[in-house]
Amino acid sequence: MPRIIADPLYSWEEAGLQVKNKSNCRIIPATIWWTIWKERNLRVFRIRKSNMQQVKLNCFLTLCWVYQIYSNDIVSIIDVLDSL
């Protein structure tokens, strides 16, 4: 387990050294964390939980949405994932 929250970000950026667009590497961990946070809130406040496949799908759909809104280029989300 990482000591501080920044450790996974540093390791994620190091793993993506070959990636041309570094902002793509930053979108993915943020999306994963956001999806986990939303699932946590569902479990705590609404007493509802999703199975692991639904959490993964929610993460992927959120990633597609975030990338479509905040990306300045027209590269598809599949191209972004292939570049990692």
N, C-alpha and C positions, 0 to 999 in steps of 0.2 A: 504494500500500500504506500502511496506517496505521502510524504510528510506534509507538504503544502499543496494547495490546489494548482499552483503554477507548474509543478513538476510534470504532470501529464502533458501540459501544453508544450513545454520545452522538448520533451521526448517526441511528441507528435511533429513538431517543426523539424527536429533533427532527422526524423524518418522521411520527411518530405523534401530533403535537400535538392533532389533532382527535379522537383516540380517547378514549372516556369512561373506560375502565378501563386505566390505564397498566401494570398488571401483565401484561396480555396482550401488550404490546409487549416486555416483558422475557423472556417465556417463549420467544418465537420465536427470537431469536438464541442463547439458551442451548441450545435444542434442536438448532439447526443445528450449533453447535460440538460438542455431545455426539455427534451422528451422525458428524461428520467425525473426531472422536477415535476412535470405535469402528471406523470404517473403516480408519483409520491403523493401529490395533492389529491388525486382521485382516491387513493387508498386511505388517506388520513381523514379527509373531510367528507367524502361521499360514500365511504365504505364500499368501494367498487374497485376491482382490479382486473387488469387485462392479462392475458397469457403472454408468454415471451414472444411468440410470433406477431401478435398484435402490437406489442411495444416496438419491435423491429420495424414493422410496417409504418407505424406512426412516426418513427424516426426518419425513415426514408421519405415519407410524404412531406414532413416538415423540412427536410433537407432540400427537396425539390422546390418547395414554396419559397424558402429563404434564398436559394440560389437564383431563382427566377426573378425575384424582386430586387436583390442587391447586386446582382452581377452586371458589370458594364459591358460584357461581351456576349456573344450569342452561342458560346460553346454549350453543348448539351450537358446535362447532369451526368450522363453516361460517360462522356469524355472526361469529365472532372474525376469521376471515380476510377476510370481506367488509368489516369495519370498518377495516381497515388501508389 
